[in-house]
Amino acid sequence: MAAASTSKPTNSVDQDEIWKSHVKVELESAKGWPNKWGFLTESYREAQRQSLQLNKTVKLELPLHLKTRPPTPPEKYIQVDPSPPVPQTSQALIGWRSSVSELQLERYGKVHRVRKSFLKELGWSFDSCN
């Protein structure tokens, strides 16, 4: 077994002894656990029994005004109108909706991107960021 990035060289026999001691401590802890912490298992079982009894005995009927209604199907409140006819263009279907003003994707106008240099706007030389 190799140790993870230590400055000293490791000895496999020493590593094995360390592993054996860890296993021994783990086994001793497992043997002593019921004496120290066994009461937790009984209280957990008791809590489970009480929970099951409460679930069996308590069945409340909700008042009508608190019950949830079944979901309304979307067809009742969403109306989808048919699309206008597709115009005959050289590109067929590509981009046909943008010619109808109500169906345009660019709601806030077209984006005009001008090629400008940020450095030029600030009046800096091009070598200032290198």
Kinemage of the C-alpha trace (Angstrom):
@kinemage 1
@onewidth
@group {chain A} dominant
@subgroup {mainchain}
@vectorlist {calphas} color= white
{ca met a 1} P 0.000 0.000 0.000
{ca ala a 2} L 1.412 3.380 -0.959
{ca ala a 3} L 0.773 6.429 1.203
{ca ala a 4} L -0.658 9.477 -0.504
{ca ser a 5} L 2.064 12.069 -1.141
{ca thr a 6} L 4.150 11.873 2.036
{ca ser a 7} L 7.704 13.085 2.262
{ca lys a 8} L 8.908 9.965 4.109
{ca pro a 9} L 9.283 6.631 2.357
{ca thr a 10} L 6.617 4.196 3.547
{ca asn a 11} L 7.070 0.663 4.707
{ca ser a 12} L 4.404 -1.817 3.617
{ca val a 13} L 4.763 -3.789 6.884
{ca asp a 14} L 4.078 -0.633 8.908
{ca gln a 15} L 1.107 0.188 6.706
{ca asp a 16} L -0.240 -3.326 7.287
{ca glu a 17} L 0.115 -2.976 11.078
{ca ile a 18} L -1.723 0.350 10.989
{ca trp a 19} L -4.525 -1.272 8.984
{ca lys a 20} L -4.750 -4.165 11.466
{ca ser a 21} L -5.019 -1.742 14.373
{ca his a 22} L -7.818 0.189 12.624
{ca val a 23} L -9.735 -3.051 12.015
{ca lys a 24} L -9.233 -4.124 15.648
{ca val a 25} L -10.604 -0.797 16.961
{ca glu a 26} L -13.570 -1.050 14.585
{ca leu a 27} L -14.418 -4.589 15.765
{ca glu a 28} L -14.141 -3.623 19.441
{ca ser a 29} L -16.396 -0.619 18.838
{ca ala a 30} L -18.967 -2.830 17.115
{ca lys a 31} L -18.962 -5.234 20.103
{ca gly a 32} L -19.410 -2.431 22.637
{ca trp a 33} L -22.070 -0.504 20.716
{ca pro a 34} L -25.149 -2.391 22.022
{ca asn a 35} L -24.082 -1.757 25.640
{ca lys a 36} L -23.538 1.969 25.097
{ca trp a 37} L -26.130 2.857 22.471
{ca gly a 38} L -28.552 -0.097 22.316
{ca phe a 39} L -31.312 1.952 23.965
{ca leu a 40} L -31.605 3.955 20.732
{ca thr a 41} L -32.787 0.917 18.771
{ca glu a 42} L -35.607 0.244 21.254
{ca ser a 43} L -36.787 3.855 21.287
{ca tyr a 44} L -36.751 3.870 17.466
{ca arg a 45} L -38.885 0.710 17.352
{ca glu a 46} L -41.287 2.230 19.885
{ca ala a 47} L -41.602 5.411 17.815
{ca gln a 48} L -42.326 3.311 14.704
{ca arg a 49} L -45.056 1.374 16.548
{ca gln a 50} L -46.660 4.598 17.757
{ca ser a 51} L -46.539 6.060 14.267
{ca leu a 52} L -48.242 2.989 12.799
{ca gln a 53} L -50.959 3.125 15.475
{ca leu a 54} L -51.604 6.801 14.781
{ca asn a 55} L -51.812 6.176 11.047
{ca lys a 56} L -54.383 3.414 11.602
{ca thr a 57} L -56.558 5.299 14.082
{ca val a 58} L -56.515 8.837 12.681
{ca lys a 59} L -58.361 9.163 9.384
{ca leu a 60} L -59.735 12.651 8.940
{ca glu a 61} L -62.097 13.655 6.187
{ca leu a 62} L -61.252 17.066 4.783
{ca pro a 63} L -64.008 19.634 4.504
{ca leu a 64} L -65.214 20.274 0.973
{ca his a 65} L -63.691 23.759 0.779
{ca leu a 66} L -60.209 22.361 1.600
{ca lys a 67} L -60.203 19.522 -0.916
{ca thr a 68} L -58.265 19.987 -4.112
{ca arg a 69} L -60.154 19.937 -7.359
{ca pro a 70} L -59.080 17.701 -10.210
{ca pro a 71} L -56.875 19.510 -12.718
{ca thr a 72} L -58.596 21.261 -15.585
{ca pro a 73} L -57.461 20.006 -18.982
{ca pro a 74} L -55.403 22.646 -20.826
{ca glu a 75} L -57.729 22.524 -23.846
{ca lys a 76} L -60.376 24.322 -21.813
{ca tyr a 77} L -58.359 27.449 -21.063
{ca ile a 78} L -55.634 27.525 -23.755
{ca gln a 79} L -56.789 28.293 -27.263
{ca val a 80} L -54.261 27.788 -30.058
{ca asp a 81} L -55.323 29.366 -33.309
{ca pro a 82} L -54.185 27.834 -36.576
{ca ser a 83} L -51.107 29.358 -38.180
{ca pro a 84} L -51.552 31.592 -41.210
{ca pro a 85} L -50.799 29.982 -44.575
{ca val a 86} L -47.141 29.528 -45.406
{ca pro a 87} L -46.018 31.981 -48.108
{ca gln a 88} L -44.311 30.599 -51.189
{ca thr a 89} L -40.647 31.591 -50.853
{ca ser a 90} L -37.373 30.243 -52.100
{ca gln a 91} L -36.518 29.090 -48.585
{ca ala a 92} L -39.864 27.323 -48.078
{ca leu a 93} L -40.577 27.194 -44.332
{ca ile a 94} L -37.479 28.946 -42.994
{ca gly a 95} L -38.319 32.275 -41.430
{ca trp a 96} L -41.883 32.538 -42.721
{ca arg a 97} L -43.423 33.715 -39.447
{ca ser a 98} L -41.220 36.792 -39.207
{ca ser a 99} L -43.087 38.384 -42.143
{ca val a 100} L -46.286 38.516 -40.060
{ca ser a 101} L -45.941 41.428 -37.617
{ca glu a 102} L -47.944 39.757 -34.803
{ca leu a 103} L -45.721 36.684 -34.932
{ca gln a 104} L -42.296 38.317 -35.100
{ca leu a 105} L -39.653 37.053 -32.762
{ca glu a 106} L -37.892 40.423 -32.557
{ca arg a 107} L -40.327 42.144 -30.213
{ca tyr a 108} L -37.960 44.919 -29.177
{ca gly a 109} L -36.433 45.707 -32.544
{ca lys a 110} L -33.401 44.317 -34.274
{ca val a 111} L -30.036 44.270 -32.568
{ca his a 112} L -27.476 46.390 -34.378
{ca arg a 113} L -23.987 45.264 -33.605
{ca val a 114} L -21.331 47.590 -34.826
{ca arg a 115} L -17.784 46.409 -34.799
{ca lys a 116} L -16.082 48.726 -32.388
{ca ser a 117} L -13.052 48.308 -30.289
{ca phe a 118} L -13.481 48.890 -26.589
{ca leu a 119} L -9.889 50.031 -26.379
{ca lys a 120} L -10.461 52.494 -29.210
{ca glu a 121} L -13.511 53.935 -27.419
{ca leu a 122} L -11.432 54.533 -24.304
{ca gly a 123} L -8.572 55.980 -26.307
{ca trp a 124} L -6.111 53.335 -25.165
{ca ser a 125} L -3.440 51.723 -27.312
{ca phe a 126} L -3.949 48.155 -28.447
{ca asp a 127} L -0.851 47.037 -26.553
{ca ser a 128} L -2.190 48.191 -23.174
{ca cys a 129} L -3.969 44.907 -22.430
{ca asn a 130} L -1.133 42.567 -23.338
